[in-house]
Amino acid sequence: MISIEVKARDRVDLEFEVLEEGSAISWKFKSERHDIGFGIFHEGIAVLPIQRMDAHNKKQIGKYNCEGIGRYRIVFDNSYSYARSKQVHYTIEVVSPWPAAAVK
């Protein structure tokens, strides 16, 4: 897992390039002590709007089936917090639509 700090009144944007139709983005993340906002954007449009997640109580696991190729942006949002920075531990990957065994 990768660890990042999301400062108070700030957010961290992570960009991923999806090159194959039918791909998905999968994630697992957990925050320490407090909630964190999470959302996904495709070409500037929110495809999974930012929502505050109780990732400090339970690891957040999910998958988004991409609607097309292009640049996707994952956002960890802490802009609502005036005083607290958040530690987030995450794994995010773009999953190919083709099973690994089928690729030769």
C-alpha positions in Angstrom: 0.0 0.0 0.0 1.1 3.6 -0.7 0.7 6.1 2.1 0.0 9.8 1.7 -0.8 12.8 3.8 -3.8 14.9 2.8 -3.4 18.3 4.5 -6.3 20.2 6.1 -8.2 22.2 3.5 -6.6 20.3 0.7 -6.9 17.3 -1.6 -4.7 14.9 -3.4 -5.4 14.0 -7.1 -4.1 10.8 -8.6 -4.2 10.4 -12.4 -4.6 7.1 -14.2 -4.6 6.5 -18.0 -7.1 3.9 -19.1 -6.0 2.5 -22.5 -8.5 -0.4 -23.1 -12.3 -0.3 -23.5 -13.9 -2.4 -20.7 -11.2 -1.7 -18.1 -12.1 -1.0 -14.5 -10.4 0.9 -11.7 -10.2 -1.0 -8.4 -9.3 0.5 -5.0 -8.6 -0.3 -1.4 -8.0 2.4 1.1 -8.0 3.2 4.8 -7.5 6.5 6.7 -6.1 6.9 10.2 -8.4 8.3 12.9 -10.8 10.4 10.7 -12.9 10.2 7.5 -11.8 11.3 4.1 -13.6 12.3 0.9 -13.2 10.1 -2.2 -14.3 10.5 -5.8 -13.5 9.6 -9.4 -13.5 12.0 -12.4 -13.2 11.2 -16.1 -12.1 14.0 -18.4 -13.1 16.5 -15.7 -16.6 15.0 -15.1 -17.5 13.4 -11.8 -18.4 9.8 -12.5 -18.3 8.9 -8.8 -19.0 12.2 -6.9 -16.9 12.9 -3.9 -18.4 11.5 -0.7 -17.0 11.4 2.8 -16.1 7.9 3.7 -15.6 6.4 7.2 -12.4 4.8 6.1 -11.0 5.1 9.6 -13.6 2.6 10.8 -13.6 0.2 7.8 -11.3 -0.4 4.8 -13.0 0.9 1.7 -12.9 -1.6 -1.2 -14.5 -1.0 -4.6 -14.4 -1.1 -8.3 -15.6 1.3 -11.0 -16.2 0.0 -14.5 -14.8 2.7 -16.8 -17.1 4.2 -19.4 -14.4 4.7 -21.9 -10.7 5.2 -22.4 -8.9 8.3 -21.3 -7.6 10.0 -18.2 -9.3 9.2 -14.8 -8.6 11.2 -11.7 -9.0 9.7 -8.2 -9.5 12.3 -5.5 -8.8 12.1 -1.8 -10.6 15.2 -0.5 -9.9 16.8 2.9 -11.0 20.4 1.9 -13.8 20.3 4.5 -11.4 19.8 7.4 -10.0 23.1 8.8 -7.5 21.7 11.2 -6.8 18.0 10.7 -4.5 16.4 8.1 -5.3 12.8 7.2 -3.1 9.8 6.6 -4.4 7.6 3.8 -3.1 4.2 2.9 -4.2 3.0 -0.5 -3.8 0.6 -3.5 -5.4 1.7 -6.8 -5.0 -0.1 -10.1 -6.5 -0.1 -13.6 -7.7 -3.7 -14.3 -7.7 -4.9 -17.9 -10.9 -6.4 -19.3 -8.8 -9.4 -20.5 -7.9 -12.2 -18.0 -4.2 -12.6 -17.7 -4.4 -16.3 -18.8 -5.9 -15.2 -22.1 -3.0 -12.9 -23.0 -0.3 -14.7 -25.0 
